[in-house]
Amino acid sequence: MGKDIQPGTYRSEGKDNILCFWARLSDTTGESGDIIANGNAEGPAIVKIAPSDQAFQTSDCKPWQKIG
């Protein structure tokens, strides 16, 4: 299960295996309309989590570190 994430700017060094995927979500129902923004990264990635975001989904990424 996931961990709570605080609003702010986060950085990952990128893919851990195949491709680093991330998504900011407005809800956790699994509907495509829940996606606020998403992306794939081979190299470093930066994502800003807003206070209004309800969830952050990530897979195959190196650890996310808060930078701001």
CHARMM internal coordinates of N, CA and C (Angstrom, degrees):
IC EDIT
DIST 1 N 1 CA 1.4495
DIST 1 CA 1 C 1.5219
ANGL 1 N 1 CA 1 C 108.63
DIST 1 C 2 N 1.3230
ANGL 1 CA 1 C 2 N 116.76
DIHE 1 N 1 CA 1 C 2 N 155.04
DIST 2 N 2 CA 1.4585
ANGL 1 C 2 N 2 CA 121.82
DIHE 1 CA 1 C 2 N 2 CA -177.30
DIST 2 CA 2 C 1.5098
ANGL 2 N 2 CA 2 C 113.72
DIHE 1 C 2 N 2 CA 2 C -76.12
DIST 2 C 3 N 1.2929
ANGL 2 CA 2 C 3 N 114.58
DIHE 2 N 2 CA 2 C 3 N 172.47
DIST 3 N 3 CA 1.4644
ANGL 2 C 3 N 3 CA 122.59
DIHE 2 CA 2 C 3 N 3 CA 177.65
DIST 3 CA 3 C 1.5168
ANGL 3 N 3 CA 3 C 108.22
DIHE 2 C 3 N 3 CA 3 C -112.21
DIST 3 C 4 N 1.3278
ANGL 3 CA 3 C 4 N 116.38
DIHE 3 N 3 CA 3 C 4 N 155.91
DIST 4 N 4 CA 1.4619
ANGL 3 C 4 N 4 CA 120.10
DIHE 3 CA 3 C 4 N 4 CA 174.68
DIST 4 CA 4 C 1.5203
ANGL 4 N 4 CA 4 C 109.13
DIHE 3 C 4 N 4 CA 4 C -67.78
DIST 4 C 5 N 1.3137
ANGL 4 CA 4 C 5 N 115.86
DIHE 4 N 4 CA 4 C 5 N 142.99
DIST 5 N 5 CA 1.4596
ANGL 4 C 5 N 5 CA 121.02
DIHE 4 CA 4 C 5 N 5 CA 178.57
DIST 5 CA 5 C 1.5242
ANGL 5 N 5 CA 5 C 108.23
DIHE 4 C 5 N 5 CA 5 C -126.62
DIST 5 C 6 N 1.3012
ANGL 5 CA 5 C 6 N 116.81
DIHE 5 N 5 CA 5 C 6 N 133.26
DIST 6 N 6 CA 1.4552
ANGL 5 C 6 N 6 CA 122.63
DIHE 5 CA 5 C 6 N 6 CA -178.98
DIST 6 CA 6 C 1.5258
ANGL 6 N 6 CA 6 C 110.20
DIHE 5 C 6 N 6 CA 6 C -83.68
DIST 6 C 7 N 1.3364
ANGL 6 CA 6 C 7 N 117.35
DIHE 6 N 6 CA 6 C 7 N 150.64
DIST 7 N 7 CA 1.4624
ANGL 6 C 7 N 7 CA 119.75
DIHE 6 CA 6 C 7 N 7 CA 175.25
DIST 7 CA 7 C 1.5287
ANGL 7 N 7 CA 7 C 110.46
DIHE 6 C 7 N 7 CA 7 C -56.93
DIST 7 C 8 N 1.3003
ANGL 7 CA 7 C 8 N 116.29
DIHE 7 N 7 CA 7 C 8 N 149.78
DIST 8 N 8 CA 1.4556
ANGL 7 C 8 N 8 CA 121.37
DIHE 7 CA 7 C 8 N 8 CA 178.78
DIST 8 CA 8 C 1.5174
ANGL 8 N 8 CA 8 C 110.38
DIHE 7 C 8 N 8 CA 8 C 147.70
DIST 8 C 9 N 1.3210
ANGL 8 CA 8 C 9 N 115.41
DIHE 8 N 8 CA 8 C 9 N -172.80
DIST 9 N 9 CA 1.4623
ANGL 8 C 9 N 9 CA 122.15
DIHE 8 CA 8 C 9 N 9 CA -179.63
DIST 9 CA 9 C 1.5236
ANGL 9 N 9 CA 9 C 108.62
DIHE 8 C 9 N 9 CA 9 C -103.74
DIST 9 C 10 N 1.3181
ANGL 9 CA 9 C 10 N 115.54
DIHE 9 N 9 CA 9 C 10 N 131.34
DIST 10 N 10 CA 1.4635
ANGL 9 C 10 N 10 CA 122.25
DIHE 9 CA 9 C 10 N 10 CA -176.53
DIST 10 CA 10 C 1.5206
ANGL 10 N 10 CA 10 C 110.14
DIHE 9 C 10 N 10 CA 10 C -124.53
DIST 10 C 11 N 1.3433
ANGL 10 CA 10 C 11 N 115.22
DIHE 10 N 10 CA 10 C 11 N 149.69
DIST 11 N 11 CA 1.4679
ANGL 10 C 11 N 11 CA 121.34
DIHE 10 CA 10 C 11 N 11 CA 179.84
DIST 11 CA 11 C 1.5155
ANGL 11 N 11 CA 11 C 109.54
DIHE 10 C 11 N 11 CA 11 C -130.85
DIST 11 C 12 N 1.3418
ANGL 11 CA 11 C 12 N 114.68
DIHE 11 N 11 CA 11 C 12 N 139.08
DIST 12 N 12 CA 1.4571
ANGL 11 C 12 N 12 CA 121.95
DIHE 11 CA 11 C 12 N 12 CA 173.21
DIST 12 CA 12 C 1.5215
ANGL 12 N 12 CA 12 C 107.03
DIHE 11 C 12 N 12 CA 12 C -122.55
DIST 12 C 13 N 1.3117
ANGL 12 CA 12 C 13 N 116.62
DIHE 12 N 12 CA 12 C 13 N 149.14
DIST 13 N 13 CA 1.4662
ANGL 12 C 13 N 13 CA 120.39
DIHE 12 CA 12 C 13 N 13 CA 177.25
DIST 13 CA 13 C 1.5245
ANGL 13 N 13 CA 13 C 111.16
DIHE 12 C 13 N 13 CA 13 C -74.16
DIST 13 C 14 N 1.3350
ANGL 13 CA 13 C 14 N 117.08
DIHE 13 N 13 CA 13 C 14 N -4.67
DIST 14 N 14 CA 1.4600
ANGL 13 C 14 N 14 CA 120.15
DIHE 13 CA 13 C 14 N 14 CA 175.62
DIST 14 CA 14 C 1.5085
ANGL 14 N 14 CA 14 C 113.30
DIHE 13 C 14 N 14 CA 14 C 114.13
DIST 14 C 15 N 1.3156
ANGL 14 CA 14 C 15 N 115.50
DIHE 14 N 14 CA 14 C 15 N -150.33
DIST 15 N 15 CA 1.4670
ANGL 14 C 15 N 15 CA 120.95
DIHE 14 CA 14 C 15 N 15 CA -171.99
DIST 15 CA 15 C 1.5200
ANGL 15 N 15 CA 15 C 112.70
DIHE 14 C 15 N 15 CA 15 C -64.65
DIST 15 C 16 N 1.3310
ANGL 15 CA 15 C 16 N 113.82
DIHE 15 N 15 CA 15 C 16 N 142.66
DIST 16 N 16 CA 1.4602
ANGL 15 C 16 N 16 CA 121.12
DIHE 15 CA 15 C 16 N 16 CA 175.36
DIST 16 CA 16 C 1.5212
ANGL 16 N 16 CA 16 C 108.92
DIHE 15 C 16 N 16 CA 16 C -97.63
DIST 16 C 17 N 1.3210
ANGL 16 CA 16 C 17 N 116.35
DIHE 16 N 16 CA 16 C 17 N -33.86
DIST 17 N 17 CA 1.4690
ANGL 16 C 17 N 17 CA 121.79
DIHE 16 CA 16 C 17 N 17 CA 178.64
DIST 17 CA 17 C 1.5201
ANGL 17 N 17 CA 17 C 109.73
DIHE 16 C 17 N 17 CA 17 C -130.96
DIST 17 C 18 N 1.3348
ANGL 17 CA 17 C 18 N 115.46
DIHE 17 N 17 CA 17 C 18 N -92.39
DIST 18 N 18 CA 1.4620
ANGL 17 C 18 N 18 CA 120.60
DIHE 17 CA 17 C 18 N 18 CA -174.00
DIST 18 CA 18 C 1.5239
ANGL 18 N 18 CA 18 C 111.70
DIHE 17 C 18 N 18 CA 18 C -86.50
DIST 18 C 19 N 1.3209
ANGL 18 CA 18 C 19 N 117.74
DIHE 18 N 18 CA 18 C 19 N -60.74
DIST 19 N 19 CA 1.4489
ANGL 18 C 19 N 19 CA 122.87
DIHE 18 CA 18 C 19 N 19 CA -177.19
DIST 19 CA 19 C 1.5172
ANGL 19 N 19 CA 19 C 108.56
DIHE 18 C 19 N 19 CA 19 C -155.67
DIST 19 C 20 N 1.3029
ANGL 19 CA 19 C 20 N 117.76
DIHE 19 N 19 CA 19 C 20 N 132.75
DIST 20 N 20 CA 1.4595
ANGL 19 C 20 N 20 CA 123.06
DIHE 19 CA 19 C 20 N 20 CA 179.02
DIST 20 CA 20 C 1.5302
ANGL 20 N 20 CA 20 C 108.71
DIHE 19 C 20 N 20 CA 20 C -77.56
DIST 20 C 21 N 1.3455
ANGL 20 CA 20 C 21 N 117.44
DIHE 20 N 20 CA 20 C 21 N 120.01
DIST 21 N 21 CA 1.4590
ANGL 20 C 21 N 21 CA 122.76
DIHE 20 CA 20 C 21 N 21 CA 177.59
DIST 21 CA 21 C 1.5235
ANGL 21 N 21 CA 21 C 108.57
DIHE 20 C 21 N 21 CA 21 C -113.35
DIST 21 C 22 N 1.3380
ANGL 21 CA 21 C 22 N 116.27
DIHE 21 N 21 CA 21 C 22 N 139.26
DIST 22 N 22 CA 1.4613
ANGL 21 C 22 N 22 CA 120.96
DIHE 21 CA 21 C 22 N 22 CA 175.05
DIST 22 CA 22 C 1.5252
ANGL 22 N 22 CA 22 C 109.39
DIHE 21 C 22 N 22 CA 22 C -140.33
DIST 22 C 23 N 1.3317
ANGL 22 CA 22 C 23 N 115.99
DIHE 22 N 22 CA 22 C 23 N 154.65
DIST 23 N 23 CA 1.4605
ANGL 22 C 23 N 23 CA 121.17
DIHE 22 CA 22 C 23 N 23 CA 177.06
DIST 23 CA 23 C 1.5215
ANGL 23 N 23 CA 23 C 109.80
DIHE 22 C 23 N 23 CA 23 C -152.03
DIST 23 C 24 N 1.3217
ANGL 23 CA 23 C 24 N 116.12
DIHE 23 N 23 CA 23 C 24 N 133.13
DIST 24 N 24 CA 1.4699
ANGL 23 C 24 N 24 CA 122.76
DIHE 23 CA 23 C 24 N 24 CA 170.45
DIST 24 CA 24 C 1.5204
ANGL 24 N 24 CA 24 C 105.79
DIHE 23 C 24 N 24 CA 24 C -92.79
DIST 24 C 25 N 1.3437
ANGL 24 CA 24 C 25 N 117.13
DIHE 24 N 24 CA 24 C 25 N 132.65
DIST 25 N 25 CA 1.4552
ANGL 24 C 25 N 25 CA 121.59
DIHE 24 CA 24 C 25 N 25 CA -172.82
DIST 25 CA 25 C 1.5265
ANGL 25 N 25 CA 25 C 112.77
DIHE 24 C 25 N 25 CA 25 C -124.04
DIST 25 C 26 N 1.3434
ANGL 25 CA 25 C 26 N 114.83
DIHE 25 N 25 CA 25 C 26 N 144.89
DIST 26 N 26 CA 1.4659
ANGL 25 C 26 N 26 CA 120.53
DIHE 25 CA 25 C 26 N 26 CA 176.89
DIST 26 CA 26 C 1.5187
ANGL 26 N 26 CA 26 C 111.13
DIHE 25 C 26 N 26 CA 26 C -90.73
DIST 26 C 27 N 1.3396
ANGL 26 CA 26 C 27 N 117.05
DIHE 26 N 26 CA 26 C 27 N -12.89
DIST 27 N 27 CA 1.4645
ANGL 26 C 27 N 27 CA 122.62
DIHE 26 CA 26 C 27 N 27 CA -179.44
DIST 27 CA 27 C 1.5260
ANGL 27 N 27 CA 27 C 107.65
DIHE 26 C 27 N 27 CA 27 C -162.04
DIST 27 C 28 N 1.3040
ANGL 27 CA 27 C 28 N 116.91
DIHE 27 N 27 CA 27 C 28 N 169.29
DIST 28 N 28 CA 1.4635
ANGL 27 C 28 N 28 CA 120.38
DIHE 27 CA 27 C 28 N 28 CA -178.90
DIST 28 CA 28 C 1.5243
ANGL 28 N 28 CA 28 C 111.81
DIHE 27 C 28 N 28 CA 28 C -115.71
DIST 28 C 29 N 1.3281
ANGL 28 CA 28 C 29 N 118.02
DIHE 28 N 28 CA 28 C 29 N 29.80
DIST 29 N 29 CA 1.4605
ANGL 28 C 29 N 29 CA 121.91
DIHE 28 CA 28 C 29 N 29 CA -179.79
DIST 29 CA 29 C 1.5255
ANGL 29 N 29 CA 29 C 112.86
DIHE 28 C 29 N 29 CA 29 C -76.51
DIST 29 C 30 N 1.3191
ANGL 29 CA 29 C 30 N 117.97
DIHE 29 N 29 CA 29 C 30 N -17.26
DIST 30 N 30 CA 1.4543
ANGL 29 C 30 N 30 CA 121.80
DIHE 29 CA 29 C 30 N 30 CA -178.36
DIST 30 CA 30 C 1.5209
ANGL 30 N 30 CA 30 C 113.37
DIHE 29 C 30 N 30 CA 30 C 89.76
DIST 30 C 31 N 1.3221
ANGL 30 CA 30 C 31 N 116.82
DIHE 30 N 30 CA 30 C 31 N 2.90
DIST 31 N 31 CA 1.4639
ANGL 30 C 31 N 31 CA 121.46
DIHE 30 CA 30 C 31 N 31 CA 177.93
DIST 31 CA 31 C 1.5271
ANGL 31 N 31 CA 31 C 109.53
DIHE 30 C 31 N 31 CA 31 C -77.18
DIST 31 C 32 N 1.3301
ANGL 31 CA 31 C 32 N 117.33
DIHE 31 N 31 CA 31 C 32 N 146.37
DIST 32 N 32 CA 1.4665
ANGL 31 C 32 N 32 CA 120.34
DIHE 31 CA 31 C 32 N 32 CA -179.51
DIST 32 CA 32 C 1.5306
ANGL 32 N 32 CA 32 C 111.28
DIHE 31 C 32 N 32 CA 32 C -64.17
DIST 32 C 33 N 1.3313
ANGL 32 CA 32 C 33 N 117.48
DIHE 32 N 32 CA 32 C 33 N -26.13
DIST 33 N 33 CA 1.4598
ANGL 32 C 33 N 33 CA 121.29
DIHE 32 CA 32 C 33 N 33 CA 177.75
DIST 33 CA 33 C 1.5179
ANGL 33 N 33 CA 33 C 113.74
DIHE 32 C 33 N 33 CA 33 C -68.99
DIST 33 C 34 N 1.3402
ANGL 33 CA 33 C 34 N 117.29
DIHE 33 N 33 CA 33 C 34 N -11.24
DIST 34 N 34 CA 1.4658
ANGL 33 C 34 N 34 CA 121.59
DIHE 33 CA 33 C 34 N 34 CA 177.79
DIST 34 CA 34 C 1.5206
ANGL 34 N 34 CA 34 C 112.51
DIHE 33 C 34 N 34 CA 34 C -74.93
DIST 34 C 35 N 1.3368
ANGL 34 CA 34 C 35 N 117.45
DIHE 34 N 34 CA 34 C 35 N -16.33
DIST 35 N 35 CA 1.4629
ANGL 34 C 35 N 35 CA 121.50
DIHE 34 CA 34 C 35 N 35 CA -175.48
DIST 35 CA 35 C 1.5266
ANGL 35 N 35 CA 35 C 110.12
DIHE 34 C 35 N 35 CA 35 C -78.64
DIST 35 C 36 N 1.3333
ANGL 35 CA 35 C 36 N 115.61
DIHE 35 N 35 CA 35 C 36 N 118.68
DIST 36 N 36 CA 1.4681
ANGL 35 C 36 N 36 CA 122.25
DIHE 35 CA 35 C 36 N 36 CA 175.57
DIST 36 CA 36 C 1.5250
ANGL 36 N 36 CA 36 C 108.42
DIHE 35 C 36 N 36 CA 36 C -83.07
DIST 36 C 37 N 1.3196
ANGL 36 CA 36 C 37 N 115.74
DIHE 36 N 36 CA 36 C 37 N -46.51
DIST 37 N 37 CA 1.4670
ANGL 36 C 37 N 37 CA 123.04
DIHE 36 CA 36 C 37 N 37 CA 179.03
DIST 37 CA 37 C 1.5205
ANGL 37 N 37 CA 37 C 107.14
DIHE 36 C 37 N 37 CA 37 C -158.78
DIST 37 C 38 N 1.3464
ANGL 37 CA 37 C 38 N 116.25
DIHE 37 N 37 CA 37 C 38 N 151.36
DIST 38 N 38 CA 1.4567
ANGL 37 C 38 N 38 CA 119.69
DIHE 37 CA 37 C 38 N 38 CA 175.96
DIST 38 CA 38 C 1.5201
ANGL 38 N 38 CA 38 C 109.32
DIHE 37 C 38 N 38 CA 38 C -153.13
DIST 38 C 39 N 1.3206
ANGL 38 CA 38 C 39 N 115.34
DIHE 38 N 38 CA 38 C 39 N 170.55
DIST 39 N 39 CA 1.4463
ANGL 38 C 39 N 39 CA 119.08
DIHE 38 CA 38 C 39 N 39 CA 179.15
DIST 39 CA 39 C 1.5068
ANGL 39 N 39 CA 39 C 112.16
DIHE 38 C 39 N 39 CA 39 C -171.25
DIST 39 C 40 N 1.3254
ANGL 39 CA 39 C 40 N 114.95
DIHE 39 N 39 CA 39 C 40 N 169.98
DIST 40 N 40 CA 1.4626
ANGL 39 C 40 N 40 CA 124.07
DIHE 39 CA 39 C 40 N 40 CA 175.52
DIST 40 CA 40 C 1.5188
ANGL 40 N 40 CA 40 C 107.14
DIHE 39 C 40 N 40 CA 40 C -124.72
DIST 40 C 41 N 1.3089
ANGL 40 CA 40 C 41 N 116.11
DIHE 40 N 40 CA 40 C 41 N 144.01
DIST 41 N 41 CA 1.4634
ANGL 40 C 41 N 41 CA 119.39
DIHE 40 CA 40 C 41 N 41 CA -179.83
DIST 41 CA 41 C 1.5237
ANGL 41 N 41 CA 41 C 110.41
DIHE 40 C 41 N 41 CA 41 C -140.24
DIST 41 C 42 N 1.3055
ANGL 41 CA 41 C 42 N 115.47
DIHE 41 N 41 CA 41 C 42 N 136.50
DIST 42 N 42 CA 1.4646
ANGL 41 C 42 N 42 CA 120.53
DIHE 41 CA 41 C 42 N 42 CA 171.47
DIST 42 CA 42 C 1.5184
ANGL 42 N 42 CA 42 C 108.91
DIHE 41 C 42 N 42 CA 42 C -92.74
DIST 42 C 43 N 1.3330
ANGL 42 CA 42 C 43 N 115.79
DIHE 42 N 42 CA 42 C 43 N -36.60
DIST 43 N 43 CA 1.4567
ANGL 42 C 43 N 43 CA 121.91
DIHE 42 CA 42 C 43 N 43 CA 179.01
DIST 43 CA 43 C 1.5157
ANGL 43 N 43 CA 43 C 110.27
DIHE 42 C 43 N 43 CA 43 C -107.82
DIST 43 C 44 N 1.3265
ANGL 43 CA 43 C 44 N 117.40
DIHE 43 N 43 CA 43 C 44 N -159.34
DIST 44 N 44 CA 1.4615
ANGL 43 C 44 N 44 CA 121.49
DIHE 43 CA 43 C 44 N 44 CA -177.89
DIST 44 CA 44 C 1.5308
ANGL 44 N 44 CA 44 C 112.43
DIHE 43 C 44 N 44 CA 44 C -55.41
DIST 44 C 45 N 1.3348
ANGL 44 CA 44 C 45 N 114.88
DIHE 44 N 44 CA 44 C 45 N 144.70
DIST 45 N 45 CA 1.4660
ANGL 44 C 45 N 45 CA 121.85
DIHE 44 CA 44 C 45 N 45 CA 179.41
DIST 45 CA 45 C 1.5205
ANGL 45 N 45 CA 45 C 109.18
DIHE 44 C 45 N 45 CA 45 C -132.38
DIST 45 C 46 N 1.3231
ANGL 45 CA 45 C 46 N 116.02
DIHE 45 N 45 CA 45 C 46 N 143.85
DIST 46 N 46 CA 1.4591
ANGL 45 C 46 N 46 CA 122.16
DIHE 45 CA 45 C 46 N 46 CA 176.35
DIST 46 CA 46 C 1.5201
ANGL 46 N 46 CA 46 C 107.64
DIHE 45 C 46 N 46 CA 46 C -126.68
DIST 46 C 47 N 1.3358
ANGL 46 CA 46 C 47 N 116.29
DIHE 46 N 46 CA 46 C 47 N 131.59
DIST 47 N 47 CA 1.4616
ANGL 46 C 47 N 47 CA 122.67
DIHE 46 CA 46 C 47 N 47 CA -179.27
DIST 47 CA 47 C 1.5187
ANGL 47 N 47 CA 47 C 108.45
DIHE 46 C 47 N 47 CA 47 C -133.09
DIST 47 C 48 N 1.3420
ANGL 47 CA 47 C 48 N 115.75
DIHE 47 N 47 CA 47 C 48 N 134.98
DIST 48 N 48 CA 1.4570
ANGL 47 C 48 N 48 CA 120.66
DIHE 47 CA 47 C 48 N 48 CA 175.63
DIST 48 CA 48 C 1.5220
ANGL 48 N 48 CA 48 C 108.49
DIHE 47 C 48 N 48 CA 48 C -102.49
DIST 48 C 49 N 1.3338
ANGL 48 CA 48 C 49 N 116.94
DIHE 48 N 48 CA 48 C 49 N 116.58
DIST 49 N 49 CA 1.4592
ANGL 48 C 49 N 49 CA 123.73
DIHE 48 CA 48 C 49 N 49 CA 178.41
DIST 49 CA 49 C 1.5258
ANGL 49 N 49 CA 49 C 107.61
DIHE 48 C 49 N 49 CA 49 C -89.50
DIST 49 C 50 N 1.3284
ANGL 49 CA 49 C 50 N 116.40
DIHE 49 N 49 CA 49 C 50 N 119.73
DIST 50 N 50 CA 1.4654
ANGL 49 C 50 N 50 CA 121.93
DIHE 49 CA 49 C 50 N 50 CA -179.19
DIST 50 CA 50 C 1.5297
ANGL 50 N 50 CA 50 C 110.25
DIHE 49 C 50 N 50 CA 50 C -84.64
DIST 50 C 51 N 1.3342
ANGL 50 CA 50 C 51 N 117.49
DIHE 50 N 50 CA 50 C 51 N 153.80
DIST 51 N 51 CA 1.4626
ANGL 50 C 51 N 51 CA 120.22
DIHE 50 CA 50 C 51 N 51 CA 177.23
DIST 51 CA 51 C 1.5298
ANGL 51 N 51 CA 51 C 112.76
DIHE 50 C 51 N 51 CA 51 C -58.51
DIST 51 C 52 N 1.3209
ANGL 51 CA 51 C 52 N 117.25
DIHE 51 N 51 CA 51 C 52 N -26.12
DIST 52 N 52 CA 1.4666
ANGL 51 C 52 N 52 CA 121.12
DIHE 51 CA 51 C 52 N 52 CA -179.25
DIST 52 CA 52 C 1.5329
ANGL 52 N 52 CA 52 C 113.53
DIHE 51 C 52 N 52 CA 52 C -83.31
DIST 52 C 53 N 1.3367
ANGL 52 CA 52 C 53 N 118.42
DIHE 52 N 52 CA 52 C 53 N -12.04
DIST 53 N 53 CA 1.4682
ANGL 52 C 53 N 53 CA 121.19
DIHE 52 CA 52 C 53 N 53 CA 178.00
DIST 53 CA 53 C 1.5278
ANGL 53 N 53 CA 53 C 109.38
DIHE 52 C 53 N 53 CA 53 C -64.79
DIST 53 C 54 N 1.3276
ANGL 53 CA 53 C 54 N 116.41
DIHE 53 N 53 CA 53 C 54 N 135.50
DIST 54 N 54 CA 1.4599
ANGL 53 C 54 N 54 CA 120.77
DIHE 53 CA 53 C 54 N 54 CA 179.48
DIST 54 CA 54 C 1.5236
ANGL 54 N 54 CA 54 C 112.66
DIHE 53 C 54 N 54 CA 54 C -91.78
DIST 54 C 55 N 1.3432
ANGL 54 CA 54 C 55 N 117.03
DIHE 54 N 54 CA 54 C 55 N -24.31
DIST 55 N 55 CA 1.4610
ANGL 54 C 55 N 55 CA 120.01
DIHE 54 CA 54 C 55 N 55 CA -178.70
DIST 55 CA 55 C 1.5207
ANGL 55 N 55 CA 55 C 110.12
DIHE 54 C 55 N 55 CA 55 C -158.34
DIST 55 C 56 N 1.3258
ANGL 55 CA 55 C 56 N 114.63
DIHE 55 N 55 CA 55 C 56 N 159.46
DIST 56 N 56 CA 1.4590
ANGL 55 C 56 N 56 CA 122.71
DIHE 55 CA 55 C 56 N 56 CA 175.63
DIST 56 CA 56 C 1.5243
ANGL 56 N 56 CA 56 C 106.40
DIHE 55 C 56 N 56 CA 56 C -131.94
DIST 56 C 57 N 1.3231
ANGL 56 CA 56 C 57 N 116.33
DIHE 56 N 56 CA 56 C 57 N 121.00
DIST 57 N 57 CA 1.4581
ANGL 56 C 57 N 57 CA 121.94
DIHE 56 CA 56 C 57 N 57 CA -179.39
DIST 57 CA 57 C 1.5154
ANGL 57 N 57 CA 57 C 108.80
DIHE 56 C 57 N 57 CA 57 C -108.12
DIST 57 C 58 N 1.3149
ANGL 57 CA 57 C 58 N 116.80
DIHE 57 N 57 CA 57 C 58 N 138.38
DIST 58 N 58 CA 1.4512
ANGL 57 C 58 N 58 CA 120.75
DIHE 57 CA 57 C 58 N 58 CA 179.23
DIST 58 CA 58 C 1.5252
ANGL 58 N 58 CA 58 C 109.48
DIHE 57 C 58 N 58 CA 58 C -149.14
DIST 58 C 59 N 1.3193
ANGL 58 CA 58 C 59 N 116.26
DIHE 58 N 58 CA 58 C 59 N 145.93
DIST 59 N 59 CA 1.4641
ANGL 58 C 59 N 59 CA 119.77
DIHE 58 CA 58 C 59 N 59 CA 176.14
DIST 59 CA 59 C 1.5233
ANGL 59 N 59 CA 59 C 109.75
DIHE 58 C 59 N 59 CA 59 C -148.45
DIST 59 C 60 N 1.3182
ANGL 59 CA 59 C 60 N 114.35
DIHE 59 N 59 CA 59 C 60 N 143.49
DIST 60 N 60 CA 1.4685
ANGL 59 C 60 N 60 CA 123.37
DIHE 59 CA 59 C 60 N 60 CA 178.40
DIST 60 CA 60 C 1.5236
ANGL 60 N 60 CA 60 C 113.60
DIHE 59 C 60 N 60 CA 60 C 57.94
DIST 60 C 61 N 1.3478
ANGL 60 CA 60 C 61 N 116.08
DIHE 60 N 60 CA 60 C 61 N 31.20
DIST 61 N 61 CA 1.4673
ANGL 60 C 61 N 61 CA 121.21
DIHE 60 CA 60 C 61 N 61 CA 176.41
DIST 61 CA 61 C 1.5240
ANGL 61 N 61 CA 61 C 109.12
DIHE 60 C 61 N 61 CA 61 C -108.67
DIST 61 C 62 N 1.3053
ANGL 61 CA 61 C 62 N 115.62
DIHE 61 N 61 CA 61 C 62 N 150.11
DIST 62 N 62 CA 1.4569
ANGL 61 C 62 N 62 CA 119.59
DIHE 61 CA 61 C 62 N 62 CA 169.55
DIST 62 CA 62 C 1.5232
ANGL 62 N 62 CA 62 C 107.28
DIHE 61 C 62 N 62 CA 62 C -66.49
DIST 62 C 63 N 1.3277
ANGL 62 CA 62 C 63 N 118.67
DIHE 62 N 62 CA 62 C 63 N 162.24
DIST 63 N 63 CA 1.4708
ANGL 62 C 63 N 63 CA 121.06
DIHE 62 CA 62 C 63 N 63 CA -174.71
DIST 63 CA 63 C 1.5353
ANGL 63 N 63 CA 63 C 112.86
DIHE 62 C 63 N 63 CA 63 C -53.27
DIST 63 C 64 N 1.3368
ANGL 63 CA 63 C 64 N 114.68
DIHE 63 N 63 CA 63 C 64 N 142.27
DIST 64 N 64 CA 1.4640
ANGL 63 C 64 N 64 CA 122.12
DIHE 63 CA 63 C 64 N 64 CA 176.87
DIST 64 CA 64 C 1.5150
ANGL 64 N 64 CA 64 C 108.38
DIHE 63 C 64 N 64 CA 64 C -88.57
DIST 64 C 65 N 1.3346
ANGL 64 CA 64 C 65 N 116.93
DIHE 64 N 64 CA 64 C 65 N 132.08
DIST 65 N 65 CA 1.4548
ANGL 64 C 65 N 65 CA 123.62
DIHE 64 CA 64 C 65 N 65 CA 178.76
DIST 65 CA 65 C 1.5215
ANGL 65 N 65 CA 65 C 109.35
DIHE 64 C 65 N 65 CA 65 C -117.70
DIST 65 C 66 N 1.3193
ANGL 65 CA 65 C 66 N 117.23
DIHE 65 N 65 CA 65 C 66 N 133.50
DIST 66 N 66 CA 1.4603
ANGL 65 C 66 N 66 CA 120.56
DIHE 65 CA 65 C 66 N 66 CA 178.20
DIST 66 CA 66 C 1.5235
ANGL 66 N 66 CA 66 C 108.92
DIHE 65 C 66 N 66 CA 66 C -72.64
DIST 66 C 67 N 1.3442
ANGL 66 CA 66 C 67 N 116.80
DIHE 66 N 66 CA 66 C 67 N 127.60
DIST 67 N 67 CA 1.4645
ANGL 66 C 67 N 67 CA 121.25
DIHE 66 CA 66 C 67 N 67 CA -179.28
DIST 67 CA 67 C 1.5285
ANGL 67 N 67 CA 67 C 112.12
DIHE 66 C 67 N 67 CA 67 C -119.41
DIST 67 C 68 N 1.3113
ANGL 67 CA 67 C 68 N 116.51
DIHE 67 N 67 CA 67 C 68 N -3.13
DIST 68 N 68 CA 1.4693
ANGL 67 C 68 N 68 CA 118.76
DIHE 67 CA 67 C 68 N 68 CA -179.25
DIST 68 CA 68 C 1.4990
ANGL 68 N 68 CA 68 C 112.28
DIHE 67 C 68 N 68 CA 68 C -172.10
END
COOR INIT
IC SEED 1 N 1 CA 1 C
IC BUILD
